[in-house]
Amino acid sequence: MAVSPPVCDFGRPAPDFTLPGTDRRLWSLHDIAGPRGTLVMFICNHCPYVQSILDRIIRDAEALVKTGIGVVAISANDAVAYPEDNFENMVRLARDRALPFPYLHDDTQAVA
């Protein structure tokens, strides 16, 4: 574990990616980017912290989109180690909670 996290380079452009979404569509960073910025969240289904604030994530994402911020969530968890985080369960969560943003699967963890 890193003792000191690296300093973020806030001026550096985010690298592009293409990942499958729970809507069965392929999404790129270009598709998601908003005219005023982009929020990329790394979440997963089984995380108790995510579960405890998912209502607020949804609320805040809806508000951000209205201001021109693109919003996306990406799950990069190992579905073998965490079966709750497999793609079909991601689809179910996105549908059941009516996520107002793309929920993408990074099965190789290359984007994360």
Secondary structure, 3 states (H helix, E strand, C coil): CCCCCCCCCCCCCCCCCEEEECCCCEEEHHHHCECCEEEEEECCCCCHHHHHHHHHHHHHHHHHHHCCCEEEEEECCCCCCCHHHCHHHHHHHHHHCCCCCCEEECCCCCCC
